[in-house]
Amino acid sequence: MEPILSVFRNVAEKVTFHPAKIRIASSLKGKIISVGQSISADYLVDQIRNTVRFKDALSSIVDIPSYLFVEVGPGTTLRTFVKRIDHQANVVNLLPSAKTEINKQNSVLSALGEIWTLGKKINWETLFSNEEKGYIFLPSYRFDRRSYWIKPAGQEAQETESIYKSMEGKAEGQT
């Protein structure tokens, strides 16, 4: 990696670095970078040059109360490494494995639901801000004889009134 370090440093020095807004696990130092700390071009060069301390970085996260790991890419690589350190750790897969036919959007929504059930906050308003919303008024009276089932696309639902009328006739002894 030595031959590219000077070119990499020149590019990295053009980047404006800001203090961290969240805690970040450093695989260079093997510990947490606190909120307010900042990295630099030198830090990134050292990241390329030195040994990756991934296990130490994961261990530093496990020490934080109420942590959660989110596997962003397809597969279970992060899960495999995390479970070696803490077999009870919560690891949520955001995307399905590349080998499956699972819909990616459904997988992401399912993962967000799992994250929410683990007690983390999800900004649902932002997530669904572009969705067209409508209200469905459900019956307040149990014997309201109207159907509230969603009709399948392209199919006509059977009229519920005709079903109830035929049932009333049978209940009264009519055939």
N, C-alpha and C positions, 0 to 999 in steps of 0.2 A: 504494500500500500504506500510505501514511502515515495515512489515517483509522482503520485498524484497530489500529495499533501500540500505543496506550495500553490498549485492551481486551485485546489479546493479552498484553501485559506483565503486566497484573493476573492473568490466568489462569496464565501461566507462573511467576509468583512464588509461586503456591500449590503448585507441584510441588517435591518433594524431589529434588534432584540428588545423585547419588553419583559418586565417582571412577570413571573408566573401568576395566573389568577386562580389556579387550582394546584394542589399538590401533585407532583410528578415523580414517578420512580425512575431514578437514574441508573441505567445499566452500565454506566461508566464508573460511578462511585459505589453502586450497590446500596444506595440509600435514597431517602425522599428529598426532593428539592422542594423547599417550603414555598408557600405563597409569598410573593414579593421578591424572591430570589430570581436571578436572571442567568441565562447561559450566554456564551460568547462564541466567537469564531474559534478561539483557542480550545474551548470545551468541545466543539464539534470535531476539530482536528484530533484531539485526544481520544474522542469516541471512535474514530476510525483506526487510530494507531494502537490503542490498548485493548486488553482482554475485555470481552463482554462479560459483565457480572450479572447475568440475567437471573440466576437463582437468588442472589443476594437482593436484587431489586424486588423480586416477587416476595421474598421473605419480609422485606420492609413494609410491603403493602399489607401482608397478613397481620402485621402488628397493629394496624389501624383498625379501630372499632368500626363495625358496620360497613366493611368493604364489599365490593362486588366486582367480579371480573366479567368483561364483555368481550367475547370472541368476535371480532369485526369481520374477518375474512371467512371464506368457506372452510369447513373442516373443524378439527378438534385439537389442533396443535397446542394452543394456549391451555386448554382444559387438561391435556396430558401433563404438561409441565406443572401447572398449579396443583393438581391432585397429588403429585409426588411430594409437595411441600405440606399441603393441608387437604386431606381427603374429604373434609366437610365443607370446603370452600364452595361458594356459589359461583358458577360459571355459566353465563347465558350465551348461547350461540345466536348471533344476529342473522347470519345467512346459512342456508342449507349447504350440505356437502355438494361439491360440483358433480358428483355422481348420481344425485337424486333428481327427480322430476318435480320437486316441490316448488311452488310459486314463491319467488323471492319476496314479493310484497307481503304475502301472507306470513312468511317466515319472520320478516321484520316486525310486523304487527303482533305476532305471537310472542316474539322476544320482548317487545315493549310491555306486553301484558304480564309476562313473567317477571320482568324487572319491577313493575308496579306491585305485583303480589308479594315481592320481597321487601316492600316498604319504601322503595325509592320513588321520588316524585317525577312524574312525566307531565310535560306541558301539553296536554291534550288539545287545548285551544289552538296552539300554534300548529300542531300536527295536522289538525283537521280544518285549518282556517280557510282552505280553498274548496272545501266540500259544501255542496248545497244541502242545507238542512231543511227538514220539514217536520211537522208535528203530526203524530197519529193519536187521535183521541180514542182512548180505550173505554169500554163500558164501565160505568160506575155502579150499575145494577146487574147482578149476576144473571138474570133471566132476560136480558136485552137480547132479542132474537136477531142480531145482526152479526155477520161474520167479520172477523178482524184478521183473517188469514191473508197473507200476501199472495196474490195470484201469480202463478208461474208465468213467465214471459211467453207469449205466443199461445197460451191456452186459456180457454174460458172456464171460469169457476162455475160450479153448479149453483143455481139460485138457492139460497138458504131458506127463503120463505116457503118454497115448494116442499122442501124436506120437512120443515116444521108442520106445515098443513097436513102432509100425509101422516106424520107421527101423531098429530092431534086426533085425526080420524080413527086411527088404530086404538088410541088410548080410550076413546069414547065407545068402542065396540063396533065401529063402522069398518067395512072392508072395501 
